[in-house]
Amino acid sequence: MHPRRLPLATLNAFETAARLGSFRTAAEALHVTPAAVSHRIKALEAELGVRLFERRPRGVALTQAGERYRERLAEAFALIEQATAELGRPPIDGPLRVSAPQSFTRHCLLPRLGNLLQRHPGLRLELLGADRLVDLHRGEADLAIRFGGGHYPGLRADYLLGDAITVVGPAEAAGNWRRWRFIEDGGATATEPWSHWRPWWHAEGLHETDDLPRLRVSDAGLALAACQQGLGLCLTRFTVARQPLREGSLCPLRPWRRTEFAYYLVGLPGVMASPRAAAFRDWLRDSLAPLEQELQATLSGPAG
């Protein structure tokens, strides 16, 4: 036998009284009398056959059943609020092409993408995971995520996430780098300090003329994979190496250094102002906020 649908006013009275811990305070919040709140809760307890509150001389307290019910109802009311808020938003159904670096797509976008697609099932997202810069002026994509300084002529750029860089490898490599091979990312640019091995070598008293053993690969993802296979040490960014570092398969061998560049969502001003782009940007910012906080904690914490 299915229980009948309970009146929303009755459920609201219970949730409010449970949250505030008082029938009187709940009555003030709901703009009704304390007697009305008490009557609704008694009716709810009778309908459910469960005592939800313990009546005490100086107030009320939830029973164990009442506490469990309060938790589930709080979730339900949160969903109702979200659904109501979404009704007032412009629909974002339709196509959206987003270009992003392969490493960012793999390590930052894909693990979080399910939430976006669940929230907006009508969004037809096309991800272009490529390290080349697409031409947004020619319509090669609607939006792009770029790792740079944030200055892109003719485009609007919204900050998303910072990054940091260090040397990673097995823990035993911390004492003597001369015994190890250096894995070089052939796709890295020389636009940022510390993005290439030279300054790290100099800091360790090493020099290119020392005929240091090297392995060159095409991109940052391959460099990290080679490092995980024990083929040498590599330079890597926090956003790329975060998971293997958390798992303990690799160790940071030097303090993290904040990169001068950061990740930005860029697009033509008109496209960026569209409801579809705005919804994607807001979701992306919210999703990356915990990662930004973790990065800040890493930069302010111990080296490794």
C-alpha positions as MATLAB code, in Angstrom:
seq = 'MHPRRLPLATLNAFETAARLGSFRTAAEALHVTPAAVSHRIKALEAELGVRLFERRPRGVALTQAGERYRERLAEAFALIEQATAELGRPPIDGPLRVSAPQSFTRHCLLPRLGNLLQRHPGLRLELLGADRLVDLHRGEADLAIRFGGGHYPGLRADYLLGDAITVVGPAEAAGNWRRWRFIEDGGATATEPWSHWRPWWHAEGLHETDDLPRLRVSDAGLALAACQQGLGLCLTRFTVARQPLREGSLCPLRPWRRTEFAYYLVGLPGVMASPRAAAFRDWLRDSLAPLEQELQATLSGPAG';
ca = [
       0.000    0.000    0.000;
       1.439    3.338   -1.039;
       1.173    6.188    1.490;
      -0.918    9.105    0.385;
       0.779   12.355   -0.523;
       1.175   14.482    2.547;
       0.262   18.187    2.429;
       3.277   20.356    1.659;
       2.271   22.796    4.437;
       2.456   19.961    6.960;
       5.886   18.828    5.775;
       7.086   22.430    5.737;
       5.924   22.917    9.323;
       7.859   19.851   10.452;
      11.045   20.744    8.541;
      10.998   24.326    9.844;
      10.368   23.298   13.461;
      13.062   20.615   13.236;
      15.580   23.042   11.762;
      14.828   25.823   14.264;
      14.275   23.559   17.279;
      11.093   25.308   18.383;
       7.403   25.288   17.459;
       7.108   28.940   18.429;
      10.082   30.056   16.332;
       8.819   27.960   13.428;
       5.415   29.617   13.727;
       7.012   33.051   13.468;
       8.997   31.975   10.380;
       5.870   30.539    8.736;
       3.580   33.433    9.820;
       1.132   31.123   11.588;
       0.305   30.458   15.231;
       2.273   28.013   17.399;
      -0.959   26.040   17.798;
      -1.181   25.645   14.009;
       2.382   24.272   13.863;
       1.684   21.883   16.752;
      -1.545   20.698   15.104;
       0.183   20.023   11.765;
       2.980   18.043   13.390;
       0.553   15.980   15.490;
      -1.371   15.195   12.310;
       1.874   14.188   10.571;
       2.889   11.905   13.456;
      -0.555   10.312   13.416;
      -0.386    9.762    9.646;
       3.110    8.239    9.820;
       2.548    6.303   13.036;
       5.889    7.590   14.312;
       6.742   10.065   17.067;
       8.943   12.775   15.540;
       9.420   15.092   18.526;
       9.884   14.663   22.244;
       7.867   17.325   24.050;
       9.833   18.806   26.956;
       9.045   21.513   29.531;
      11.382   23.969   27.788;
      10.834   23.045   24.187;
      11.017   20.085   21.850;
      13.726   17.737   20.615;
      13.797   15.424   17.633;
      13.568   11.695   18.143;
      15.938    9.466   16.161;
      13.192    8.880   13.608;
      12.525   12.606   13.486;
      16.195   13.339   12.835;
      16.314   10.854    9.935;
      13.123   12.311    8.502;
      14.453   15.859    8.849;
      17.598   14.995    6.874;
      15.631   13.499    3.992;
      13.100   16.338    3.923;
      15.895   18.934    3.926;
      17.274   17.271    0.779;
      13.818   17.267   -0.792;
      13.190   20.944   -0.060;
      16.625   21.805   -1.469;
      15.654   20.024   -4.702;
      12.386   21.943   -4.811;
      14.249   25.234   -4.397;
      16.695   24.275   -7.154;
      13.897   23.280   -9.537;
      12.075   26.536   -8.830;
      15.207   28.585   -9.444;
      15.901   26.745  -12.705;
      12.447   27.649  -14.014;
      13.491   31.286  -14.024;
      16.673   30.663  -15.994;
      16.820   30.828  -19.774;
      17.010   27.376  -21.392;
      20.482   26.341  -22.522;
      19.510   23.364  -24.673;
      21.488   23.099  -27.873;
      25.066   22.742  -29.139;
      28.145   24.174  -27.449;
      31.654   23.558  -28.819;
      34.450   24.019  -26.280;
      38.149   23.724  -27.076;
      40.546   22.928  -24.221;
      44.121   21.678  -23.808;
      44.326   17.892  -23.708;
      45.790   17.803  -20.200;
      43.084   20.108  -18.822;
      40.373   18.098  -20.592;
      41.663   14.807  -19.214;
      42.443   15.837  -15.656;
      40.067   18.722  -14.885;
      37.071   18.581  -17.229;
      36.208   14.917  -17.768;
      36.143   13.920  -14.056;
      33.559   16.643  -13.402;
      31.557   16.589  -16.626;
      28.871   14.153  -15.486;
      27.433   16.769  -13.146;
      27.016   19.284  -15.975;
      25.342   16.783  -18.307;
      23.011   15.667  -15.544;
      22.098   19.254  -14.712;
      21.532   20.228  -18.353;
      20.525   17.090  -20.285;
      19.540   19.178  -23.306;
      23.048   20.609  -23.716;
      24.793   19.046  -26.722;
      28.403   19.559  -25.666;
      31.254   18.983  -28.107;
      34.686   18.872  -26.485;
      37.674   19.627  -28.694;
      40.671   18.359  -26.753;
      43.567   19.903  -28.643;
      46.636   21.889  -27.683;
      46.534   24.108  -30.779;
      44.743   27.440  -30.419;
      41.459   27.395  -32.299;
      40.365   30.571  -34.095;
      37.266   31.753  -32.258;
      36.857   34.686  -34.638;
      36.384   32.215  -37.500;
      33.950   30.067  -35.536;
      36.186   27.026  -35.028;
      34.679   26.749  -31.514;
      32.216   28.677  -29.378;
      34.448   28.836  -26.300;
      38.026   27.923  -25.477;
      39.923   27.198  -22.292;
      43.417   28.641  -22.543;
      46.474   28.505  -20.326;
      48.051   31.924  -20.515;
      48.214   35.456  -19.211;
      44.548   36.323  -19.756;
      45.070   38.909  -22.495;
      43.458   37.892  -25.776;
      42.671   40.731  -28.227;
      39.024   40.886  -29.216;
      38.024   38.177  -26.747;
      36.600   38.186  -23.254;
      38.620   36.114  -20.773;
      37.237   34.889  -17.425;
      39.643   33.449  -14.841;
      39.069   29.789  -13.966;
      42.035   28.238  -12.167;
      45.677   28.827  -11.320;
      48.437   26.239  -11.415;
      51.855   25.376  -10.007;
      54.886   23.416  -11.208;
      57.504   21.195   -9.613;
      59.764   18.209  -10.244;
      58.256   14.796   -9.487;
      59.651   11.289   -9.311;
      60.248    8.472   -6.827;
      61.043    9.515   -3.260;
      64.579    8.101   -3.482;
      65.425   10.645   -6.202;
      65.295   13.545   -3.746;
      68.941   13.244   -2.733;
      70.848   12.960   -6.019;
      69.502   13.980   -9.400;
      72.676   12.973  -11.274;
      71.654    9.327  -11.137;
      68.362    9.962  -12.952;
      67.154   10.571  -16.480;
      65.368   13.857  -17.188;
      62.113   13.546  -19.125;
      61.520   16.539  -21.383;
      58.112   17.711  -22.616;
      58.599   18.545  -26.284;
      55.342   20.497  -26.339;
      56.288   22.892  -23.543;
      56.944   26.525  -24.398;
      59.723   28.649  -22.943;
      57.416   31.531  -22.055;
      57.409   30.864  -18.301;
      60.330   30.590  -15.887;
      60.754   27.060  -14.506;
      58.741   25.498  -17.370;
      61.965   23.914  -18.678;
      64.703   21.972  -16.952;
      67.447   24.603  -17.214;
      66.607   26.701  -14.098;
      65.970   23.546  -12.046;
      69.343   22.127  -13.090;
      71.091   25.358  -12.202;
      69.452   25.360   -8.775;
      70.889   21.857   -8.231;
      74.342   22.779   -9.503;
      73.820   20.892  -12.773;
      74.386   22.201  -16.294;
      73.450   21.167  -19.816;
      77.162   20.717  -20.582;
      77.223   17.892  -18.015;
      75.802   15.584  -20.724;
      72.762   14.763  -18.595;
      70.686   11.727  -19.660;
      67.360   12.769  -21.199;
      64.168   11.344  -22.657;
      62.071   13.598  -24.885;
      58.328   13.022  -25.356;
      55.634   14.947  -27.197;
      53.445   16.281  -24.367;
      52.982   16.680  -20.616;
      50.726   13.644  -20.296;
      53.339   11.346  -21.815;
      56.049   12.894  -19.640;
      54.074   12.078  -16.507;
      53.267    8.562  -17.750;
      56.971    7.920  -18.449;
      57.816    9.187  -14.971;
      55.240    6.817  -13.454;
      56.929    3.965  -15.330;
      60.186    4.781  -13.546;
      61.928    6.130  -16.652;
      63.125    9.324  -14.977;
      62.117   12.621  -13.385;
      59.698   15.053  -14.978;
      58.415   18.579  -14.622;
      54.688   18.626  -14.104;
      51.874   20.942  -13.132;
      49.609   20.517  -10.135;
      46.496   20.103  -12.278;
      48.100   17.222  -14.185;
      49.873   15.321  -11.392;
      47.406   15.837   -8.550;
      45.958   12.303   -8.605;
      49.200   10.249   -8.734;
      50.657   12.501   -6.053;
      47.631   11.893   -3.819;
      47.916    8.159   -4.451;
      51.601    8.252   -3.485;
      52.961    6.739   -6.706;
      55.027    9.911   -7.233;
      56.502   12.525   -4.892;
      57.177   16.246   -5.338;
      60.951   16.581   -5.141;
      61.082   20.353   -4.787;
      58.686   23.057   -3.492;
      55.817   23.963   -5.789;
      56.249   27.171   -7.776;
      53.173   29.084   -8.871;
      52.951   29.453  -12.622;
      52.656   32.922  -14.090;
      49.957   31.623  -16.401;
      46.484   30.431  -15.409;
      43.459   28.860  -17.070;
      40.872   31.193  -18.613;
      37.584   30.631  -20.394;
      37.657   32.829  -23.488;
      35.212   33.683  -26.220;
      33.777   36.486  -28.309;
      31.973   38.962  -26.019;
      28.589   38.253  -27.605;
      28.989   34.488  -27.256;
      30.218   34.768  -23.670;
      27.098   36.762  -22.770;
      24.738   34.055  -24.100;
      22.765   31.988  -21.544;
      24.406   28.768  -22.764;
      27.956   30.061  -22.349;
      27.110   31.716  -19.019;
      25.658   28.470  -17.658;
      28.750   26.544  -18.733;
      31.071   29.164  -17.208;
      29.178   29.239  -13.904;
      29.192   25.442  -13.674;
      32.901   25.296  -14.517;
      33.833   27.921  -11.923;
      31.816   26.161   -9.208;
      33.300   22.781  -10.136;
      36.886   24.044  -10.100;
      36.567   26.075   -6.883;
      37.576   23.139   -4.597;
      40.591   22.480   -6.835;
      41.635   26.131   -6.573;
      41.375   25.916   -2.777;
      43.483   22.736   -2.778;
      46.088   24.467   -4.924;
      46.294   27.423   -2.535;
      46.687   25.049    0.424;
      49.449   23.175   -1.431;
      51.351   26.369   -2.195;
      51.156   27.535    1.416;
      51.988   24.113    2.894;
      55.188   22.061    3.231;
      57.158   21.092    0.157;
      56.256   17.454   -0.058;
];
